Amino acid sequence: MNVPRAGCVVLGAVLGAVVLGAVSPTAQTDRPAVGPEHPFQLAPRVERTLPNGLRVIVSRQTAIPKVSVTLTVLSGYSSDPADLTGLAALTADVVQEGTKTRTSKEIRRQVFGMGGSLNAGVSQDYTSLSVRGLAEFAPQLIEVVADVAMNPTLPADEISILKQQRLQNVLQQKASPQFLSNRTFRRALFGNHPYARTSETEATLNAIDRARIEAFHSSHYRPNNAFLLVVGAVDPTAIMSVAEKTLGGWARGDVPKPAYAAPPTLNGRKVYFVQRPNSIQSSISVGNFAIKRGDPRWYEVTLANTIYGGAFNSRIVRNIREEKGYTYSPGSSLTGFADAGFYRFSADVRNEVTGATLAEVFKEMDMMRAETVAAGELNGAKSYLRGIFPIQTSSQAGLAATLNNVYIFGLPKDYAETFGAKIAAVSPDQVKSAAGTLLGSQNSIVAIVGDWAKVKDQLAGFKDITFLDADGKTIPEPSAP
């Protein structure tokens, strides 16, 4: 598939050169004016809560004759027992492998026959079962999702296969410096808080059996702990009728809620170094706590992160990529959950610039905390965010994902329609305040995966360093070879 596209790129470049060669110098320098921004407007959503507690939300979108059906259960990794991390994820896999009336093959054959696919996604706060297909089959697609959620048989042979697949994935993850850097960062930042859990381990997977999966499904897959979101070319009234008929008999129950331990208090710059002998580069994560996803300050914190490292023309990218050439793709991300959030800078850099990269990361943090962002830079970040939001929600799947977050995190119902206006209203002082909250320069977690012998001299300024192996176990300071 890539070869023809590459050929098109080359041909396009040649044709572009020919065309440009025929254009006058004046025309080359003139840029068309930016047109007016179109308001982001969605059809009114129809919402109803069934007697069993299930919320049903329908958004009619007729651009394409397809439908996206998402059943979200408000339990995820944070609902796993500490010694059974991966239970929610494995449960989401297994429920798709057969029901009381359908085998695994029949489920996939039926969904495929309706022009669709069935998938599951698990995050810290939720599990989503999603199916997409032709809009004319919306009732049948809802029925399949309902059957999978309500009536799984949880076959033991499929559980065994899925566990083996996940065990192989664990081994692959341990070989990834980027994964280890993120995992080390999250564990150090959140400690005993459930948000420290990024994935299962060999020990937690081996402890999960069918009885535990069945118990998790029975206690968490309940209508009063879930909502159904339908986006597409459908009639909301008809969908409500289908949802009530199909899911109205789902029995409600008492759902255990996750217990949130207080995250550790950050005091100083704490370095966690994962020894990876013979590594030619360092995989770095730097960050700290952020606000929860439902916090109304999300817009200003998002802007602060965008200016710092969240966009390709951000400060940190211009600094360590464009000006210094330390790495190709540095960046920062902002993640919000129901109970807390975090900010993380990440990059893979050559061994010899590991210390210099950290110095620039903290320098840029300090500048953002100390100085008010210039109007031009702030307006550029606002234009970027307001420009990509319609692109992110232009597909049916993208819009469904955005609306899914609205109901998971209790965001304002008009979040999608007002996002652009609220970003535009953020002031320079609010961005500076957000940077002070977000970018904890002096109090930060630093996770590095690399070869200690090759970088230790560059990290002499850090006094609080913990050494770990690939399994996350504490080890003595690695000795020189």
C-alpha positions as CSV (number, residue, x, y, z in Angstrom):
1,M,0.0,0.0,0.0
2,N,2.9,2.4,0.7
3,V,4.6,2.0,-2.7
4,P,1.9,3.6,-4.8
5,R,1.6,6.4,-2.3
6,A,5.3,7.1,-2.5
7,G,5.1,7.2,-6.2
8,C,2.3,9.7,-6.0
9,V,4.4,11.9,-3.7
10,V,7.3,11.9,-6.1
11,L,5.0,12.7,-9.1
12,G,3.3,15.4,-7.1
13,A,6.6,17.0,-6.2
14,V,7.6,17.0,-9.9
15,L,4.3,18.5,-11.0
16,G,4.5,21.0,-8.2
17,A,7.9,22.1,-9.4
18,V,6.6,22.5,-12.9
19,V,3.7,24.6,-11.8
20,L,5.7,26.7,-9.4
21,G,8.2,27.4,-12.2
22,A,5.5,29.0,-14.2
23,V,4.3,31.3,-11.4
24,S,5.5,34.8,-11.1
25,P,7.7,35.7,-8.1
26,T,5.0,38.1,-6.8
27,A,2.3,35.3,-6.9
28,Q,4.6,33.0,-4.9
29,T,4.9,35.4,-2.0
30,D,1.2,36.3,-1.8
31,R,-0.8,34.2,0.6
32,P,-4.6,34.0,0.4
33,A,-6.4,35.5,3.4
34,V,-7.7,33.2,6.1
35,G,-11.4,32.8,5.7
36,P,-13.9,33.2,8.5
37,E,-14.1,30.5,11.2
38,H,-17.3,28.4,10.9
39,P,-19.2,27.7,14.1
40,F,-19.0,24.1,15.3
41,Q,-22.5,23.0,15.6
42,L,-24.0,19.5,16.2
43,A,-27.5,18.3,16.0
44,P,-29.2,18.4,19.5
45,R,-28.5,15.2,21.4
46,V,-31.4,13.1,22.7
47,E,-30.8,11.6,26.1
48,R,-32.8,9.3,28.3
49,T,-32.1,7.2,31.5
50,L,-33.8,3.9,31.5
51,P,-35.5,2.6,34.7
52,N,-32.5,0.3,35.3
53,G,-30.1,3.3,35.4
54,L,-28.6,3.0,31.9
55,R,-28.1,6.4,30.2
56,V,-28.8,6.4,26.5
57,I,-27.4,9.2,24.3
58,V,-28.1,9.6,20.6
59,S,-26.4,12.1,18.3
60,R,-27.9,12.2,14.8
61,Q,-25.1,12.8,12.2
62,T,-26.2,12.2,8.6
63,A,-23.0,13.0,6.7
64,I,-22.3,9.3,6.0
65,P,-24.7,6.4,6.2
66,K,-22.9,4.7,9.1
67,V,-23.4,4.5,12.8
68,S,-21.0,4.2,15.8
69,V,-22.4,2.4,18.9
70,T,-20.4,2.6,22.1
71,L,-21.4,1.0,25.4
72,T,-19.2,2.4,28.1
73,V,-18.8,0.8,31.6
74,L,-17.4,3.2,34.2
75,S,-14.8,0.8,35.5
76,G,-11.2,0.3,34.2
77,Y,-7.7,-0.2,35.4
78,S,-8.4,1.8,38.6
79,S,-11.1,-0.8,39.5
80,D,-8.6,-3.7,39.3
81,P,-7.3,-5.1,42.6
82,A,-3.7,-4.0,43.1
83,D,-2.5,-7.6,42.6
84,L,-4.7,-8.2,39.6
85,T,-3.8,-5.4,37.3
86,G,-5.1,-6.2,33.8
87,L,-8.4,-7.8,35.1
88,A,-10.6,-5.1,33.5
89,A,-8.7,-5.3,30.2
90,L,-8.8,-9.1,30.1
91,T,-12.5,-9.1,30.9
92,A,-13.1,-6.7,28.0
93,D,-11.3,-9.1,25.7
94,V,-13.1,-12.2,26.9
95,V,-16.7,-10.9,26.7
96,Q,-16.3,-10.7,23.0
97,E,-15.5,-14.4,22.7
98,G,-19.0,-15.8,22.9
99,T,-22.4,-15.3,24.4
100,K,-25.2,-17.7,25.3
101,T,-26.6,-17.4,21.8
102,R,-23.5,-16.6,19.7
103,T,-20.1,-18.1,19.3
104,S,-17.0,-15.9,18.9
105,K,-17.0,-16.5,15.1
106,E,-20.7,-15.8,14.8
107,I,-20.3,-12.4,16.6
108,R,-17.5,-11.4,14.2
109,R,-19.3,-12.8,11.1
110,Q,-22.5,-10.9,11.9
111,V,-20.8,-7.6,12.6
112,F,-18.6,-7.9,9.5
113,G,-21.8,-8.7,7.5
114,M,-23.2,-5.4,8.6
115,G,-20.2,-3.5,7.4
116,G,-18.6,-3.1,10.8
117,S,-16.2,-4.1,13.4
118,L,-16.3,-4.8,17.2
119,N,-13.5,-3.5,19.5
120,A,-12.9,-2.9,23.2
121,G,-10.9,-0.1,24.8
122,V,-9.8,0.1,28.5
123,S,-8.5,3.1,30.3
124,Q,-8.0,4.0,33.9
125,D,-11.6,5.0,34.5
126,Y,-13.7,3.1,32.0
127,T,-14.1,0.2,29.5
128,S,-15.8,0.8,26.1
129,L,-17.2,-1.7,23.8
130,S,-17.6,-0.1,20.4
131,V,-19.1,-1.4,17.1
132,R,-19.4,0.5,13.9
133,G,-21.3,-0.4,10.8
134,L,-23.9,0.7,8.2
135,A,-26.6,2.8,9.8
136,E,-29.4,0.6,8.4
137,F,-28.2,-2.1,10.8
138,A,-28.1,0.1,13.9
139,P,-30.7,-2.0,15.8
140,Q,-28.8,-5.2,15.1
141,L,-25.5,-3.7,16.1
142,I,-26.9,-2.4,19.4
143,E,-28.3,-5.9,20.0
144,V,-24.8,-7.5,19.4
145,V,-23.2,-5.0,21.9
146,A,-25.9,-5.6,24.4
147,D,-25.5,-9.4,24.1
148,V,-21.7,-9.2,24.5
149,A,-22.0,-7.0,27.6
150,M,-24.9,-8.8,29.3
151,N,-24.5,-12.5,28.4
152,P,-20.9,-13.5,27.9
153,T,-20.0,-17.2,28.4
154,L,-16.3,-16.4,29.2
155,P,-15.0,-19.6,27.7
156,A,-11.9,-21.0,29.5
157,D,-10.1,-21.9,26.4
158,E,-10.3,-18.4,25.0
159,I,-9.2,-17.0,28.4
160,S,-6.1,-19.2,28.2
161,I,-5.3,-18.0,24.6
162,L,-5.8,-14.3,25.5
163,K,-3.6,-14.6,28.6
164,Q,-0.8,-16.1,26.5
165,Q,-1.2,-13.2,24.1
166,R,-1.0,-10.7,26.8
167,L,2.0,-12.4,28.4
168,Q,3.8,-12.1,25.1
169,N,2.9,-8.4,25.0
170,V,4.4,-8.0,28.5
171,L,7.7,-9.4,27.3
172,Q,7.7,-7.1,24.2
173,Q,6.9,-4.1,26.4
174,K,9.9,-4.8,28.7
175,A,12.1,-4.6,25.6
176,S,10.8,-1.1,24.8
177,P,12.7,1.8,26.4
178,Q,9.8,4.1,25.7
179,F,7.3,1.8,27.5
180,L,9.7,1.4,30.4
181,S,10.2,5.1,30.7
182,N,6.5,5.8,30.8
183,R,5.8,3.0,33.2
184,T,8.6,4.0,35.6
185,F,7.4,7.6,35.5
186,R,3.8,6.7,36.2
187,R,4.7,4.4,39.1
188,A,7.0,6.9,40.7
189,L,4.5,9.7,40.3
190,F,1.3,8.0,41.6
191,G,2.8,5.5,44.0
192,N,-0.1,3.4,45.4
193,H,-2.7,5.3,43.6
194,P,-4.5,3.2,41.0
195,Y,-3.4,5.6,38.2
196,A,0.1,4.2,38.6
197,R,-1.1,1.1,36.8
198,T,-0.2,1.3,33.1
199,S,-0.5,-2.4,32.2
200,E,-0.5,-5.9,33.5
201,T,2.6,-7.9,34.6
202,E,3.4,-11.6,34.4
203,A,2.5,-12.0,38.1
204,T,-0.9,-10.2,37.8
205,L,-1.8,-12.1,34.6
206,N,-0.9,-15.5,36.1
207,A,-3.1,-14.7,39.1
208,I,-6.2,-14.0,36.9
209,D,-8.5,-16.9,36.3
210,R,-12.0,-17.4,35.0
211,A,-13.6,-17.0,38.4
212,R,-12.0,-13.6,38.9
213,I,-13.1,-12.5,35.4
214,E,-16.6,-13.7,36.1
215,A,-16.7,-11.8,39.4
216,F,-15.4,-8.6,37.8
217,H,-18.0,-8.8,35.0
218,S,-20.8,-9.5,37.5
219,S,-20.0,-6.6,39.8
220,H,-19.0,-4.0,37.2
221,Y,-21.0,-4.6,34.0
222,R,-24.2,-3.1,35.3
223,P,-26.6,-0.6,33.6
224,N,-26.3,1.8,36.5
225,N,-22.5,1.9,35.9
226,A,-22.8,2.4,32.2
227,F,-24.1,4.5,29.3
228,L,-24.9,3.8,25.6
229,L,-23.8,6.4,23.0
230,V,-25.1,6.1,19.4
231,V,-23.7,8.5,16.8
232,G,-24.7,8.4,13.2
233,A,-27.4,8.5,10.5
234,V,-30.2,7.2,12.8
235,D,-33.6,8.3,14.1
236,P,-33.2,9.0,17.8
237,T,-36.7,8.0,18.7
238,A,-36.3,4.6,17.0
239,I,-32.9,4.1,18.7
240,M,-34.4,4.8,22.1
241,S,-37.0,2.2,21.5
242,V,-34.4,-0.3,20.4
243,A,-32.2,0.5,23.5
244,E,-35.1,0.1,25.9
245,K,-36.2,-3.2,24.3
246,T,-32.6,-4.6,24.1
247,L,-31.0,-3.3,27.3
248,G,-34.0,-2.5,29.5
249,G,-33.9,-6.0,31.1
250,W,-30.3,-5.6,32.2
251,A,-30.3,-5.9,36.0
252,R,-28.9,-3.1,38.0
253,G,-26.6,-3.9,40.9
254,D,-24.3,-2.4,43.6
255,V,-21.0,-1.5,41.9
256,P,-17.8,-1.3,44.0
257,K,-16.0,2.0,43.5
258,P,-12.2,2.3,43.3
259,A,-10.3,3.5,46.4
260,Y,-8.0,6.3,45.7
261,A,-4.9,6.5,47.9
262,A,-3.3,9.9,48.1
263,P,-0.5,10.2,45.6
264,P,3.0,10.8,47.0
265,T,4.1,14.4,47.7
266,L,6.7,15.6,45.2
267,N,9.6,17.3,46.9
268,G,12.6,18.0,44.7
269,R,13.7,16.4,41.5
270,K,13.6,12.7,41.9
271,V,15.4,10.6,39.2
272,Y,14.5,6.9,38.5
273,F,17.1,5.3,36.3
274,V,16.3,2.0,34.5
275,Q,19.5,0.3,33.6
276,R,19.7,-0.9,30.0
277,P,23.2,-1.9,29.2
278,N,24.7,-1.0,25.9
279,S,21.9,1.4,25.1
280,I,23.0,4.1,22.6
281,Q,20.3,6.6,23.7
282,S,18.3,7.6,26.7
283,S,14.6,7.5,26.8
284,I,13.5,10.3,29.1
285,S,10.2,11.2,30.8
286,V,9.8,14.3,33.0
287,G,6.7,15.5,34.6
288,N,4.4,15.9,37.5
289,F,0.7,16.0,38.6
290,A,-1.9,17.9,36.7
291,I,-5.6,18.6,37.1
292,K,-8.4,16.1,36.7
293,R,-10.1,16.0,33.3
294,G,-13.3,17.6,34.6
295,D,-11.6,20.6,36.0
296,P,-12.8,23.9,34.3
297,R,-9.2,25.0,34.1
298,W,-8.5,22.4,31.5
299,Y,-8.6,24.9,28.6
300,E,-5.8,27.1,30.1
301,V,-3.7,24.2,31.1
302,T,-4.1,22.7,27.6
303,L,-2.9,26.0,26.1
304,A,0.1,26.1,28.5
305,N,1.1,22.6,27.5
306,T,0.6,23.3,23.8
307,I,3.0,26.3,24.0
308,Y,5.5,24.4,26.0
309,G,5.7,21.1,24.1
310,G,2.3,19.9,22.9
311,A,2.5,21.1,19.3
312,F,5.1,20.7,16.6
313,N,6.0,24.4,16.7
314,S,6.2,24.5,20.5
315,R,9.1,25.9,22.5
316,I,10.7,22.6,23.5
317,V,10.5,21.3,19.9
318,R,12.1,24.5,18.6
319,N,14.7,24.3,21.2
320,I,16.0,20.8,21.4
321,R,15.0,19.6,17.9
322,E,15.3,22.6,15.6
323,E,18.1,24.6,17.3
324,K,20.2,21.9,19.0
325,G,19.4,18.8,17.1
326,Y,19.3,16.6,20.2
327,T,16.3,14.5,19.0
328,Y,13.8,14.2,16.2
329,S,10.5,14.1,18.1
330,P,10.4,15.6,21.6
331,G,7.0,16.6,23.0
332,S,4.8,16.9,26.0
333,S,1.4,15.5,26.7
334,L,-1.4,16.3,29.2
335,T,-3.6,13.5,30.5
336,G,-6.6,13.9,32.7
337,F,-8.5,11.2,34.5
338,A,-11.5,11.2,36.8
339,D,-9.5,11.7,40.0
340,A,-6.2,13.3,38.9
341,G,-4.1,14.1,35.9
342,F,-0.5,14.3,34.9
343,Y,1.8,16.1,32.5
344,R,4.8,14.3,30.8
345,F,7.6,15.5,28.6
346,S,9.2,12.6,26.6
347,A,12.0,12.2,24.2
348,D,14.7,9.7,23.1
349,V,18.1,11.4,22.9
350,R,21.7,10.4,22.2
351,N,23.6,9.4,25.3
352,E,26.0,12.3,25.0
353,V,23.2,14.9,25.2
354,T,21.1,13.3,28.0
355,G,22.1,15.9,30.6
356,A,21.9,18.8,28.2
357,T,18.4,17.8,27.2
358,L,17.2,17.8,30.8
359,A,18.8,21.2,31.4
360,E,16.8,22.7,28.4
361,V,13.6,21.0,29.6
362,F,13.8,22.6,33.0
363,K,15.0,26.0,31.5
364,E,11.9,26.1,29.3
365,M,9.7,25.3,32.3
366,D,11.2,28.0,34.3
367,M,10.7,30.6,31.5
368,M,7.1,29.7,31.1
369,R,6.5,30.0,34.9
370,A,8.3,33.3,35.1
371,E,7.2,35.2,32.0
372,T,3.8,36.1,30.5
373,V,3.3,34.5,27.0
374,A,3.5,37.0,24.2
375,A,0.2,37.7,22.4
376,G,1.4,36.4,19.1
377,E,2.6,33.1,20.5
378,L,-0.6,32.7,22.5
379,N,-2.8,33.5,19.5
380,G,-0.9,31.0,17.4
381,A,-1.5,28.3,20.0
382,K,-5.2,29.2,20.2
383,S,-5.5,29.0,16.4
384,Y,-3.8,25.6,16.4
385,L,-6.1,24.1,19.0
386,R,-9.2,25.6,17.4
387,G,-8.1,24.4,14.0
388,I,-7.4,20.8,14.9
389,F,-10.5,20.3,17.0
390,P,-12.9,20.2,14.0
391,I,-10.4,17.8,12.3
392,Q,-10.4,15.5,15.3
393,T,-14.1,15.4,15.4
394,S,-14.8,15.4,11.6
395,S,-14.9,11.6,11.5
396,Q,-17.8,9.7,13.1
397,A,-15.3,7.8,15.3
398,G,-13.6,11.0,16.4
399,L,-16.8,12.6,17.3
400,A,-18.0,9.5,19.2
401,A,-14.7,9.5,21.2
402,T,-15.1,13.2,22.1
403,L,-18.7,12.7,23.2
404,N,-17.8,9.6,25.1
405,N,-15.3,11.7,27.2
406,V,-18.1,14.2,27.9
407,Y,-20.1,11.5,29.6
408,I,-17.2,9.7,31.2
409,F,-15.8,12.8,32.9
410,G,-19.0,14.8,33.4
411,L,-17.9,17.6,31.1
412,P,-20.4,20.3,30.1
413,K,-22.9,19.0,27.7
414,D,-22.0,21.7,25.2
415,Y,-18.3,20.9,25.4
416,A,-17.9,20.2,21.7
417,E,-19.9,23.3,20.6
418,T,-18.1,25.7,23.0
419,F,-14.5,24.3,22.9
420,G,-13.3,27.0,20.4
421,A,-14.8,29.9,22.2
422,K,-13.5,28.8,25.6
423,I,-10.0,28.4,24.2
424,A,-10.2,31.8,22.6
425,A,-11.2,33.4,25.9
426,V,-8.1,32.3,27.8
427,S,-5.9,35.2,28.9
428,P,-2.1,35.4,29.1
429,D,-2.3,35.6,32.9
430,Q,-4.3,32.4,33.0
431,V,-1.7,30.7,30.9
432,K,1.0,31.8,33.2
433,S,-0.9,30.7,36.2
434,A,-1.5,27.3,34.5
435,A,2.2,26.9,33.7
436,G,2.9,27.5,37.4
437,T,0.5,24.8,38.3
438,L,1.5,22.4,35.5
439,L,5.2,22.7,35.1
440,G,6.8,21.8,38.4
441,S,10.3,22.6,37.6
442,Q,11.9,22.1,41.0
443,N,9.5,19.3,42.0
444,S,9.5,16.7,39.2
445,I,9.7,13.1,38.5
446,V,12.5,12.2,36.0
447,A,12.5,8.7,34.5
448,I,15.4,7.7,32.3
449,V,16.0,4.4,30.6
450,G,19.6,4.0,29.3
451,D,23.1,2.9,30.1
452,W,24.2,4.5,33.4
453,A,28.0,4.2,32.6
454,K,27.5,6.4,29.5
455,V,25.5,9.2,31.1
456,K,26.3,9.3,34.8
457,D,28.7,12.1,34.6
458,Q,26.0,14.3,33.0
459,L,23.6,13.6,35.9
460,A,26.0,14.5,38.7
461,G,23.8,17.4,39.6
462,F,20.9,15.1,40.6
463,K,21.2,13.9,44.2
464,D,18.1,11.7,44.6
465,I,18.5,8.8,42.1
466,T,16.9,5.4,42.4
467,F,18.1,2.6,40.2
468,L,15.8,0.0,38.8
469,D,15.9,-3.0,36.5
470,A,13.5,-3.7,33.6
471,D,11.0,-5.3,36.0
472,G,10.9,-2.1,38.1
473,K,12.8,-3.7,41.0
474,T,15.3,-1.6,42.9
475,I,19.0,-2.4,42.2
476,P,22.3,-1.0,43.4
477,E,24.0,1.7,41.3
478,P,25.3,0.0,38.2
479,S,29.0,-0.4,38.1
480,A,31.2,0.5,35.1
481,P,31.9,-2.4,32.8
